Amino acid sequence: MKGWQGRFSGLVEWLEETLQDTLAVFTLPKEHRIIMRTNNGLERFHGKIRRRTRVVRIFPNRMSCLRLSTALSMEQSEEWITGHRYLDMDVLEEEQPERIEIPKQEAALA
């Protein structure tokens, strides 16, 4: 990163500040990392809202669109709570992942 300091100083500074957050996903169990690296669940949810709002086509006002979106969000939230488990939390209890500790000085040299 020292080689980029002169040319991309803002980027290097930002990278040094956020490297810990960027690598935080590696503290999760492998089963969770595979799921968390994508946003498929969120994309599926947005697709569901899009499909349901296209059926209505023209909403009488903004509040009616908001009511439909809120109802779909609540329905999805209930499904995630009571039904399908997105992440198996039992894995977290079984396996305590090792934390990746990168001191700021070493991160600057990387």
C-alpha positions in Angstrom: 0.0 0.0 0.0 3.0 2.2 0.4 3.4 2.2 -3.4 -0.1 3.6 -3.8 0.2 6.2 -1.0 1.3 9.0 -3.3 -1.0 8.3 -6.1 -4.2 7.2 -4.3 -3.7 8.7 -0.8 -7.4 8.9 -0.1 -8.0 5.3 -1.1 -5.1 4.0 1.0 -6.3 6.0 4.0 -9.9 4.7 3.6 -8.6 1.1 3.2 -6.5 1.3 6.4 -9.5 2.5 8.3 -11.9 -0.1 7.0 -9.8 -3.2 6.6 -11.0 -4.8 9.8 -14.7 -4.3 8.7 -13.9 -5.7 5.3 -12.4 -8.9 6.7 -15.1 -9.3 9.4 -16.9 -11.8 7.2 -14.1 -14.3 7.6 -14.9 -14.6 11.3 -18.2 -16.3 10.4 -18.4 -20.0 10.0 -18.0 -21.3 6.4 -21.6 -22.2 6.1 -22.6 -18.6 6.8 -20.0 -17.0 4.6 -21.3 -18.8 1.6 -24.8 -17.4 2.2 -23.7 -13.9 3.3 -21.5 -13.3 0.2 -24.6 -12.9 -2.0 -27.7 -10.8 -1.7 -30.0 -13.4 -3.3 -32.5 -13.3 -0.4 -32.9 -9.5 -0.7 -33.1 -9.7 -4.5 -35.9 -12.3 -4.2 -37.8 -10.1 -1.8 -37.5 -7.0 -4.0 -38.7 -9.2 -6.9 -41.8 -10.2 -4.9 -42.6 -6.6 -4.2 -42.2 -5.7 -7.8 -44.5 -8.5 -9.0 -47.2 -7.6 -6.5 -47.1 -3.9 -7.3 -47.2 -4.5 -11.1 -50.5 -6.3 -10.6 -52.0 -3.2 -9.2 -50.3 -1.0 -11.9 -51.6 2.4 -10.8 -51.9 3.2 -7.1 -54.4 5.8 -6.1 -51.8 7.5 -3.8 -48.5 7.0 -2.2 -49.9 5.6 1.0 -51.7 2.7 -0.8 -48.3 1.7 -2.3 -46.7 2.0 1.1 -49.4 -0.1 2.7 -48.9 -2.9 0.2 -45.1 -2.8 0.6 -45.4 -2.8 4.4 -47.8 -5.7 4.4 -45.4 -7.7 2.2 -42.5 -6.8 4.4 -44.4 -7.9 7.5 -45.3 -11.1 5.8 -41.7 -11.8 4.9 -40.5 -10.9 8.3 -43.0 -13.4 9.9 -41.8 -16.1 7.4 -38.2 -15.5 8.4 -39.0 -15.6 12.1 -41.3 -18.6 12.1 -40.5 -20.6 9.0 -37.5 -20.7 6.8 -34.2 -20.1 8.6 -31.8 -18.1 6.5 -28.8 -18.9 8.8 -28.5 -21.8 11.1 -27.5 -20.2 14.4 -26.7 -23.6 15.9 -23.4 -23.5 13.9 -22.3 -20.5 15.9 -22.8 -22.3 19.2 -20.9 -25.3 18.0 -18.0 -23.5 16.4 -16.4 -20.4 17.8 -14.5 -18.9 14.8 -11.0 -17.5 15.3 -10.9 -13.7 15.1 -8.6 -12.1 12.5 -6.6 -9.4 14.2 -4.6 -7.2 12.0 -2.9 -4.3 13.8 -3.1 -1.0 12.0 0.7 -0.9 11.4 0.7 -4.3 9.7 -2.3 -3.4 7.6 -0.4 -0.4 6.3 2.4 -2.6 5.2 0.2 -5.2 3.5 
